[in-house]
Amino acid sequence: MRIVVTGGAGDLGSRVVRRLEAGGHQAVSASRRSGVDLATGAGLDAALVGADAVVHCADDPSQQDTVTVYGTRRLADAAAARGVHLVHISIVGIDDHPMAYYRRKLRAEQGIADAGGPASVLRATQFHSLAAFFARSLTKGPVTFTVGDMAFQPVDTDFVAARLAELATGPRPAAYQRARDLAGPEVLPLVELARLVRAHRGASAPRALHVPPVGRLLRAFAESRNVPAPGTADLGGHTFAEWLATQPPRLTGR
Ligand SMILES: NC(=O)c1ccc[n+]([C@@H]2O[C@H](COP(=O)([O-])OP(=O)(O)OC[C@H]3O[C@@H](n4cnc5c(N)ncnc54)[C@H](OP(=O)(O)O)[C@@H]3O)[C@@H](O)[C@H]2O)c1
């Protein structure tokens, strides 16, 4: 099959490309570096010619609505017009979450549904690298700042890429469908994540400092709304500790 991968040079997209190629498919990366700009639509129609499916991994949260919401809708309209199966990556727990990016991802899903073409939307939890970033950002010296039951169920990016590739090469749905949510094998309280990250570079366990969940955003994390309810997601992939063991002692990026 010929499958277009938007953001095919990015973290998730490059893994989808590798997965598809390993399965004997033709994967075509589409992003600005290959002349496709979702912010303007440049190169988009040409990229979809002859495609059986398009896996949408491109995003630029710094552009607010431009790529996340409008770029996704532009892609969904172009895919629907050609009857190309759109496979989209979204985030677990965004139905009722005040984080601005999560609200945009929800609007992106709605745009795909409104476009009316065959589409599969897969929601995944935070990738291991992002959970580690949160743990580092919320730890100052030996103190981790947390709220309520703040926790993550981080997932292995390769596990997510494999499911996206499966969806793209599987049967084309007749219309919009949500795939079963995807999450990693274990729920880790923020303080445990911070302990693992610090231990990885030889530092002592942090002390937890619970701050009051003031405001809608902190309340959402205090209530673990980013963690799937038991039994609602497919679980798998490497654990956070297994992923950490493959990383350099000093983590960078997200
Ligand atoms: N990180 C997580 O924990 C997590 C969890 C669940 C879901 N997700 C979702 O996973 C997706 C991919 O995340 P990622 O971390 O792999 O992203 P990433 O590494 O930042 O890659 C995004 C790619 O998008 C392309 N891009 C940016 N602006 C573009 C534009 N205007 N037109 C076309 N392409 C554009 C970029 O390539 P060029 O520079 O060549 O344009 C880049 O390679 C996102 O939708 C995110 O919401 C992430």
The ligand as a Gaussian input file, in Angstrom:
#p B3LYP/6-31G(d) Opt

LIG

0 1
 N        4.217000      13.529000      22.792000
 C        3.225000      12.906000      23.367000
 O        3.258000      12.542000      24.546000
 C        1.967000      12.621000      22.561000
 C        0.942000      11.843000      23.120000
 C       -0.208000      11.585000      22.368000
 C       -0.324000      12.116000      21.083000
 N        0.696000      12.870000      20.589000
 C        0.564000      13.430000      19.231000
 O        1.583000      12.932000      18.392000
 C        1.726000      13.817000      17.289000
 C        3.188000      13.891000      16.871000
 O        3.973000      14.296000      17.930000
 P        5.568000      14.286000      17.764000
 O        6.111000      14.449000      19.129000
 O        6.001000      13.142000      16.918000
 O        5.814000      15.645000      16.941000
 P        7.187000      16.194000      16.336000
 O        8.339000      15.278000      16.606000
 O        7.283000      17.617000      16.772000
 O        6.932000      16.152000      14.764000
 C        5.969000      16.958000      14.180000
 C        6.258000      17.088000      12.697000
 O        5.251000      17.934000      12.140000
 C        5.801000      18.590000      11.021000
 N        5.107000      19.881000      10.868000
 C        5.111000      20.942000      11.714000
 N        4.420000      21.968000      11.184000
 C        3.968000      21.536000       9.970000
 C        3.198000      22.140000       8.952000
 N        2.779000      23.416000       9.032000
 N        2.893000      21.401000       7.854000
 C        3.343000      20.135000       7.717000
 N        4.083000      19.512000       8.662000
 C        4.391000      20.217000       9.772000
 C        7.295000      18.789000      11.307000
 O        8.079000      18.542000      10.131000
 P        8.588000      19.793000       9.228000
 O        9.413000      20.644000      10.127000
 O        9.336000      19.149000       8.098000
 O        7.343000      20.490000       8.756000
 C        7.604000      17.718000      12.375000
 O        8.499000      16.726000      11.907000
 C        1.046000      15.130000      17.699000
 O       -0.166000      15.255000      16.993000
 C        0.735000      14.930000      19.186000
 O       -0.449000      15.578000      19.588000
 C        1.827000      13.123000      21.279000

